[in-house]
Amino acid sequence: MTSASDYVTLISAEGHEFVVERRCALVSGTIKAMLTGPASYAESKENTVTFPEISTPILDRVVDYFHYKVRYSHMSEMPEFRIEPEIALELLMAANFLDT
């Protein structure tokens, strides 16, 4: 049985909400610190994290990567995670911020 705390809501700059399994969202060191760290962040109480600097298309690809990482991390050879050249720089900046 799943509960509300098994999911986290990630909100993009435009206000789009992504409901993600908590175990997938914790791939991000930044999100992990916000949700499980010793400090009492509001995000940990609400299970919601807002990213005012990350656009919806970029956050969508970040969420895709979280799922990809959880699915394939146990394999010795991971398939390639394709990144469109048009979004590569913006995705790199988001990945750097999210510590993924």
C-alpha positions as semicolon CSV with decimal commas, in nm:
position;residue;x (nm);y (nm);z (nm)
1;M;0,000;0,000;0,000
2;T;0,130;0,344;-0,088
3;S;0,085;0,659;0,111
4;A;0,110;1,028;0,029
5;S;0,460;1,035;0,179
6;D;0,574;0,786;-0,087
7;Y;0,544;1,069;-0,341
8;V;0,695;1,414;-0,379
9;T;0,558;1,702;-0,586
10;L;0,815;1,895;-0,788
11;I;0,697;2,229;-0,925
12;S;0,858;2,399;-1,225
13;A;0,907;2,772;-1,281
14;E;0,580;2,785;-1,474
15;G;0,390;2,608;-1,197
16;H;0,361;2,265;-1,359
17;E;0,348;1,992;-1,095
18;F;0,526;1,659;-1,130
19;V;0,422;1,395;-0,878
20;V;0,724;1,165;-0,844
21;E;0,795;0,860;-0,634
22;R;1,003;0,971;-0,337
23;R;1,270;0,706;-0,403
24;C;1,318;0,850;-0,754
25;A;1,330;1,213;-0,638
26;L;1,598;1,121;-0,381
27;V;1,839;1,059;-0,671
28;S;1,898;1,434;-0,639
29;G;2,131;1,528;-0,356
30;T;1,962;1,868;-0,329
31;I;1,612;1,724;-0,302
32;K;1,736;1,458;-0,061
33;A;1,884;1,725;0,166
34;M;1,559;1,923;0,158
35;L;1,339;1,623;0,235
36;T;1,553;1,423;0,477
37;G;1,812;1,660;0,620
38;P;1,838;1,750;0,989
39;A;1,707;2,101;0,924
40;S;1,332;2,136;0,917
41;Y;1,274;2,261;0,565
42;A;0,914;2,341;0,474
43;E;0,959;2,103;0,180
44;S;1,004;1,806;0,413
45;K;0,672;1,876;0,584
46;E;0,476;1,935;0,264
47;N;0,658;1,685;0,035
48;T;0,663;1,964;-0,224
49;V;0,966;2,132;-0,378
50;T;0,940;2,439;-0,602
51;F;1,211;2,520;-0,855
52;P;1,160;2,881;-0,970
53;E;1,465;2,860;-1,197
54;I;1,389;2,530;-1,374
55;S;1,147;2,538;-1,668
56;T;0,882;2,273;-1,726
57;P;1,055;2,100;-2,022
58;I;1,383;2,078;-1,828
59;L;1,220;1,953;-1,508
60;D;1,034;1,696;-1,719
61;R;1,367;1,559;-1,849
62;V;1,514;1,569;-1,497
63;V;1,224;1,355;-1,373
64;D;1,283;1,119;-1,668
65;Y;1,645;1,089;-1,553
66;F;1,544;1,015;-1,193
67;H;1,334;0,722;-1,315
68;Y;1,609;0,609;-1,554
69;K;1,868;0,616;-1,275
70;V;1,651;0,414;-1,035
71;R;1,560;0,162;-1,305
72;Y;1,909;0,099;-1,441
73;S;2,149;0,178;-1,154
74;H;2,178;-0,187;-1,053
75;M;2,291;-0,293;-1,401
76;S;2,656;-0,326;-1,493
77;E;2,593;-0,157;-1,829
78;M;2,339;0,121;-1,833
79;P;2,177;0,214;-2,164
80;E;2,248;0,563;-2,291
81;F;2,027;0,842;-2,158
82;R;1,970;1,054;-2,466
83;I;1,978;1,431;-2,434
84;E;1,862;1,661;-2,710
85;P;2,139;1,907;-2,803
86;E;1,896;2,203;-2,784
87;I;1,845;2,153;-2,409
88;A;2,186;2,017;-2,312
89;L;2,320;2,335;-2,150
90;E;2,002;2,412;-1,956
91;L;1,978;2,048;-1,845
92;L;2,342;2,052;-1,733
93;M;2,280;2,361;-1,520
94;A;1,972;2,200;-1,361
95;A;2,161;1,875;-1,297
96;N;2,443;2,070;-1,135
97;F;2,200;2,255;-0,906
98;L;2,014;1,934;-0,820
99;D;2,338;1,743;-0,756
100;T;2,245;1,452;-0,984
